[in-house]
Amino acid sequence: MFFMAAALSVGNLSARKSGLHKFTSDAKDFLNIGVGPNYMFADLGGADFQNMWFTDWDLEYTRPSAFVGYEHAFNNYVGTRAQLVYNMFGGNDDNSRNEYRQFEYKSNSVELSIQALYYFFRGNWGRTTYELFLYAGIGYNWYWTKWACDLGDKGIQQNRNDIQGNLHPDKKIPNQDAVEWSEEDKMYKYHSGAWEIPFGIGIRFPVTPRLNLGADFGWRYAFGSHSDFMDGISTWWSNMNDTYATLMFTLSYRLQGNQDCYAKYGRGQFRHFNHGRR
């Protein structure tokens, strides 16, 4: 992370010389909250063909995410943020390439991450200055998953061996003793955690001298032995770990530091917030 921030700082020197950024370099702190949809790219569900990326996205199984975070901008170019995210996931094999299998799952997770930010562009929209940024970091995701399998006449209540018999023999859940049957939900339960690399792009623009609206689109690359079981299983056809994408709509409150976005036009543009005083 430190090497990345240093590299970005070097890049900012050339950007400053070229006149792309004409702002002060005061540090700022923000409290961020956000909410939006997510989608899990897992072994269950998906499109009716072998593919990944956005063509595998099924809007029916999008679920909500929400986060709270603290951001510190060292200057107008680089910053860091700590973020806590709560996710809900779900899916099944209906209308997928594995519809005959009829697995289904529900999952909740809590992700804690630290990220580096690079504010790579600032522009003007009307009398407001907005900014675009990239981010990447490291995080850990604790997840709690419930899943079941209905193979026709056998019914939904199968023993663990029946379910695992449909899976890759070398890709069974690492800790089998953690798998439990929930009579109330008629589903198997499993909980664990996985390391992740969150990365993405975001936008932010001010609506008052302290409040900012924005959005960011992010992806999670998971790794480790437990990273392919967020949906409860790992199949013969699993060529990569479970991963998910989020689209967050954000609200940021500037705790301290100068809001340099108003340097060009002055705070008079917000006179309707202060009864016409400039």
C-alpha positions in Angstrom: 0.0 0.0 0.0 2.8 2.4 0.9 4.6 1.7 -2.4 1.4 2.3 -4.3 0.8 5.6 -2.6 4.4 6.7 -3.3 4.1 5.8 -6.9 0.9 7.7 -7.2 2.5 10.7 -5.6 5.3 10.7 -8.2 2.6 10.6 -10.9 0.9 13.6 -9.3 4.1 15.7 -9.7 4.0 15.4 -13.4 0.2 16.0 -13.4 0.7 19.2 -11.4 3.4 20.5 -13.8 1.1 19.9 -16.8 -1.6 22.0 -15.2 -4.2 19.2 -14.8 -4.6 20.0 -11.1 -4.9 23.6 -9.9 -5.9 23.2 -6.4 -4.6 23.6 -2.8 -3.1 20.6 -1.1 -4.8 20.7 2.3 -5.5 17.5 4.0 -9.2 16.5 4.5 -11.2 14.0 6.5 -14.5 12.5 5.5 -17.2 10.3 7.2 -18.7 8.2 4.4 -21.9 6.1 4.3 -23.5 4.3 1.4 -26.0 1.8 0.2 -26.6 -0.1 -3.1 -27.0 -3.4 -4.9 -24.5 -6.2 -5.1 -24.2 -9.4 -7.1 -22.3 -12.6 -6.2 -20.5 -14.4 -9.0 -20.5 -17.9 -7.4 -20.9 -21.6 -8.4 -24.7 -21.4 -8.0 -27.0 -19.5 -10.4 -25.7 -17.3 -13.2 -26.4 -17.3 -16.9 -27.5 -20.3 -19.1 -24.1 -20.6 -20.7 -20.4 -20.8 -19.7 -19.3 -17.2 -19.2 -18.4 -14.7 -16.5 -18.2 -11.0 -16.2 -21.4 -8.9 -16.7 -23.1 -11.3 -19.1 -23.4 -13.7 -16.1 -25.2 -11.0 -14.0 -28.7 -12.0 -13.1 -30.7 -9.0 -11.8 -33.2 -11.2 -10.0 -30.5 -12.2 -7.5 -29.1 -8.8 -6.7 -29.1 -8.1 -3.0 -28.3 -5.0 -0.9 -25.1 -3.8 0.6 -24.4 -1.0 3.1 -21.2 0.5 4.4 -19.7 3.1 6.7 -16.1 4.4 6.4 -13.6 7.0 7.4 -11.5 8.7 4.7 -8.3 10.8 5.0 -7.1 12.7 1.9 -3.4 13.6 2.4 -3.7 16.1 -0.4 -5.7 16.5 -3.7 -4.1 13.4 -5.2 -3.8 10.5 -2.7 -5.7 9.3 0.4 -6.7 6.3 2.4 -9.9 5.0 3.9 -11.1 2.3 6.3 -14.4 0.7 5.4 -16.9 -1.7 7.1 -19.4 -3.3 4.7 -22.5 -5.4 5.4 -23.6 -7.6 2.5 -26.6 -9.9 1.7 -26.3 -12.5 -1.1 -28.6 -15.1 -2.6 -29.1 -17.3 -5.6 -30.2 -20.7 -7.0 -29.9 -22.8 -10.1 -33.2 -21.9 -11.7 -32.8 -20.9 -15.3 -29.0 -21.4 -15.1 -26.7 -23.8 -17.0 -27.1 -26.1 -14.0 -30.8 -25.9 -13.6 -31.1 -29.7 -13.2 -29.0 -29.5 -10.0 -31.3 -27.2 -8.0 -29.0 -25.9 -5.4 -29.9 -22.7 -3.6 -28.2 -20.5 -1.0 -28.5 -17.4 1.2 -25.5 -15.6 2.6 -24.6 -12.6 4.8 -21.2 -11.2 5.2 -19.2 -8.4 7.0 -16.2 -7.0 5.3 -13.5 -4.9 6.8 -10.9 -3.3 4.5 -8.2 -0.6 4.2 -7.8 1.1 0.9 -5.6 3.6 -0.9 -7.3 6.2 -3.1 -6.0 8.1 -6.1 -8.0 11.2 -7.1 -7.0 11.2 -10.7 -9.4 13.8 -12.2 -11.3 16.9 -11.3 -13.7 18.7 -13.6 -16.5 21.3 -13.6 -20.2 20.6 -14.0 -22.0 23.9 -14.0 -20.7 25.8 -11.0 -19.7 22.6 -9.1 -16.4 20.8 -9.2 -16.5 17.0 -9.0 -13.7 14.4 -8.7 -13.1 10.9 -9.9 -10.9 8.5 -7.9 -9.6 4.9 -8.1 -9.1 2.7 -5.1 -7.6 -0.6 -4.1 -6.7 -2.3 -0.9 -6.8 -5.4 1.3 -9.7 -6.7 3.4 -11.2 -9.7 5.2 -14.7 -11.0 4.7 -16.6 -13.0 7.4 -19.5 -14.8 5.8 -22.4 -16.9 7.1 -24.0 -19.1 4.4 -27.1 -21.4 4.3 -27.6 -23.7 1.3 -29.8 -26.7 0.3 -30.2 -29.0 -2.6 -33.5 -30.5 -4.0 -32.9 -33.4 -6.4 -36.5 -34.3 -7.2 -37.9 -37.3 -5.4 -35.0 -37.3 -2.9 -36.4 -34.1 -1.3 -34.5 -31.2 0.2 -33.3 -33.0 3.3 -30.3 -34.9 2.2 -27.3 -35.9 4.3 -24.0 -34.2 3.9 -22.5 -37.0 1.7 -25.4 -36.8 -0.8 -24.7 -33.1 -1.2 -20.9 -33.4 -1.4 -21.3 -36.3 -3.9 -22.4 -33.7 -6.4 -19.3 -31.6 -5.8 -15.6 -31.8 -6.7 -13.9 -34.3 -4.4 -10.9 -32.0 -4.0 -13.0 -28.9 -3.4 -15.0 -29.8 -0.3 -15.4 -27.3 2.5 -12.1 -27.3 4.4 -13.8 -27.6 7.8 -16.5 -30.2 7.5 -17.2 -30.2 11.2 -18.5 -26.6 10.8 -21.3 -27.7 8.6 -24.6 -27.9 10.5 -28.2 -28.7 9.5 -30.9 -26.1 10.4 -34.2 -27.8 10.9 -35.9 -24.4 11.0 -34.6 -23.2 7.6 -34.4 -26.7 6.1 -30.9 -25.7 4.9 -27.3 -26.5 5.8 -25.3 -23.8 7.6 -21.7 -22.9 7.3 -19.6 -19.9 8.3 -16.0 -18.9 7.6 -13.9 -16.0 6.2 -11.8 -15.1 3.2 -9.1 -12.5 2.4 -10.1 -10.1 -0.4 -8.6 -7.4 -2.6 -11.3 -4.7 -3.1 -10.8 -2.3 -6.1 -12.9 0.0 -8.2 -13.7 3.6 -9.3 -15.8 6.3 -7.8 -17.1 9.8 -8.2 -18.0 12.5 -5.7 -19.4 16.0 -6.0 -20.4 18.6 -3.4 -24.0 19.7 -2.7 -23.1 22.0 0.3 -19.8 23.2 1.7 -19.6 20.0 3.8 -21.9 17.4 2.2 -21.0 15.4 -0.9 -23.0 13.0 -3.0 -21.3 10.2 -5.0 -21.2 6.7 -6.2 -18.6 4.0 -6.6 -18.4 0.7 -8.4 -16.2 -2.0 -6.8 -15.1 -5.5 -7.3 -13.7 -8.1 -4.8 -11.0 -10.6 -5.6 -11.0 -13.3 -2.9 -8.2 -15.7 -2.2 -7.4 -18.5 0.3 -8.8 -22.0 1.0 -12.2 -20.7 2.2 -12.8 -18.2 -0.6 -14.7 -20.5 -2.9 -17.5 -21.3 -0.4 -19.4 -18.1 0.1 -22.3 -19.9 -1.6 -21.6 -23.0 0.4 -20.2 -25.2 -2.3 -17.4 -25.6 -4.9 -18.2 -27.6 -8.0 -16.3 -29.6 -10.7 -16.7 -26.5 -13.0 -15.4 -24.0 -10.5 -12.4 -22.4 -12.2 -12.2 -19.4 -9.9 -13.1 -18.3 -6.3 -16.4 -16.7 -5.4 -16.4 -13.0 -6.0 -18.8 -10.1 -6.0 -19.4 -6.6 -7.3 -21.1 -3.7 -5.6 -22.6 -0.4 -6.7 -22.7 2.1 -3.8 -24.5 5.4 -3.7 -22.6 7.5 -1.1 -23.0 10.4 1.2 -19.8 12.0 2.5 -19.5 14.6 5.3 -16.3 16.6 5.5 -15.1 16.6 9.1 -12.2 18.9 8.6 -10.0 20.5 6.0 -10.7 22.9 3.2 -13.2 22.0 0.6 -11.1 23.1 -2.3 -13.8 22.4 -4.8 -15.2 25.9 -4.3 -11.9 27.7 -4.8 -12.7 28.6 -8.4 -16.2 30.0 -7.9 -16.3 31.0 -4.2 -18.8 30.0 -1.6 -21.3 32.6 -2.9 -22.8 29.9 -5.1 -24.3 28.5 -1.9 -26.0 31.7 -0.8 -29.3 29.9 -0.6 -27.9 27.9 2.3 -26.9 31.0 4.3 -29.7 33.4 3.6 -28.0 35.3 0.7 -24.8 36.2 2.7 -21.5 36.0 0.7 
